[in-house]
């Protein structure tokens, strides 16, 4: 009967939605675990240019920059930002910022630059309003800023909260002293807010 077919379809749809939500929850959990695990391991801020393996390339674990915190965390959930950014830049190079005098993509460094990560995330449909409401930021989100000296910075929203009772999420980032979990979400005005884990297939590259 038609109503039975409709009911079966609804059950399948509900199961599919529940499965996608569970996969997203697992992805966020992996991202958070990998981000927090960097504290005490990544102890230095080092932006040196390094030739990397591809895909899956990384600098030594005891060092890196703000983007390396994000790259390592998301790689634990199956998203290789080195590969995702490089593949998108290969076919859409003109869509990316022209800040470094390059004429072609460089898979060693492109994904380690905040403006490139911001561009990739926007192009991939992950952008959200960069507001100042703590409730709008979820664990696993990315947030970017421009520091008072004009330099870009990016961090990963933690599932831990500020101790002042504000509900403000802490941020996992590396701004100079290695990977830290700190109350810096609104230390500078956010200019970018990205949520990779909000779609049924969040971890795929373009």
N, C-alpha and C positions, 0 to 999 in steps of 0.2 A: 504494500500500500504506500501511497505517496507520503503520508505522514511518517511512516517508519523510515523511509529513505531519507526524509528531511532530518529526522531525529538522529539517524546514523551519521549523517553529514555533520551535524552540529557536534556530536560526540568526537568525531575525528578532528574537527577544527579546534575544539577545546583541548584535545590531547596535543595537537600540534603547537598551539600557543603555549601550553604549559611546558612542553619540551623545550621550546625556544627560550622561554623565561628561565628555565633551569640551566640551560647552556650558558645564557648570559650571566646568571648568578655565579656559575662556576668560573667563567672567564674573569669576572671582576675579582673573585676570591684569589685567583692565581696572580692577577696583576698586583693586588695589594700585598700578598705574601712575598712576591719577588721584589717589590719596592722596599718594603720594610726590612727585608733580608740584606739589603745593601748597606744599611746603617752599621757602622763599625768595620765594614769591609772596604767600601770606597771611601778612602780617607783624604784624598787629595783632589784639588781642582786642577785639571790639566787639559788645556784645549789644543795641545800639539796636533799637527797634522800627522796622521798615521795611515800607512797603507793597510787596508783591511781585507780579510777573506770576504768572499761574496758567494751566496748570501750568508747571513748569520755572523758577519764579522763584528768584532768588538775590540776595544782597547783593553789593556790590562785592568782587571777587576778592582784594583786598589785606587784607580784614578778615573777621571772623566770630567764631563761638564754636565750642565743641567739636563740637556737632551739625552745624555746617556742613561740617566735615571729612568726616563720614560721608555727609551728603547729597550733596556734590559727587562723592565717590568712587563711591557706588552709582549715581548718575545716569549715570555713564560706562558702566555695565554694563546700562543700560536700566531701572533701578528708580528712579522718581521718588518719593521718600519724602514730598515735599510732597503729591502727589496721593494716594498710598496712605494716609497718615495722615488727610488731610482726608476722603476718601471713607468711611473706616471710622468716623470721628468723627461724620459726618453721620447715620449710621444707628444708631450705638451710643455716643452721647455719654455716657450714664450709666456706661459701662464705663471711662471715662478719669478720671484724677485730678482732683479739685476743689481745685486749689491756687492758682488765679489769679482766682477770682471771676467766671468767665465763664458765661454762660447758653447759649451756642451756640458752634460751632466757629469758629475764625479761621484761615483758610488762610495768613495772613501770618506766623504765629508758632507755631502748634501743633506743627508738625514740627521746630521748632528748640528744643524743650524736651525734655530727657532723659527725664523720667518718661513723656511721651507716646510717645517712640520705644520705650522699654522695654515699654509697654503694647501698642503695635501689634505689636511683635516677638513677644511672648508670645501674643497673640491669633492671630497668623498661623502659630503653630506652630514658631517658630524658636528657642525657649528651650532651653538646655542647663544642666546644673549649673554653678554658678559656683565652681569649686574652685580649688585652689592647685597643681595639677599642671601644669607647663609644657607637657607633651606633649598635654594635652587641648585646647589652643588652637591653631587652625589659621590660616594666613594668610587674611585677609578676614573673620574673625570680628569681632564687636563685643563689647566688654567695658565694663561700667559700674561705677561706684564711688559711694560717698558720702564726700566729703572730710571731714577732721577738723572743718571748720566747718559740716558738714551739707549743703553744696551738692552736687548731683549732677554727675557728670562721665562722659563717654563717649569711647572711643577705638576705633581700628581696629587689629587685630593685623597686624603686618607679616610679611613673609617673611624679614626680617633677624633675626639673633640677637644676644643680649648677648655682649660680647667676653670674658666671664669663663669661657666654656666650660660654662656651666650648661644651655645649650640653651633658655634662656628667650627667647621672642620679644620683640622690641621693639614699641612701640606708636606709631602715628601719631595725634597729638592736638594740640589747642590749649588750653592751660590758662592762657594769659596773654601769651605772647610770640610769637604766631603759630604756624603749623603746624610741629611738630617731630617727629622720630623719636627716641624716648627709651626707656630701660629703666625703665618705670613699671608694668608689668603687675601686680606685687604691691607697688607702693609704698603702696597702700591696699587693704583687703580687697575683692575683687570682689563685687558684689551682683547682677550680671547678666552672662550669657554667651549670645550669640546667633549662630546660624549660618544665614544666609540661603541659602547655596549648599550645600544638602545634599539637596534634593528635586529631582525631575525638572524642575519648572517653578518655579525659585526666585524669579524676578524679578517675578512677577505680583502686582498689588495685589489686595486682598480684593474 
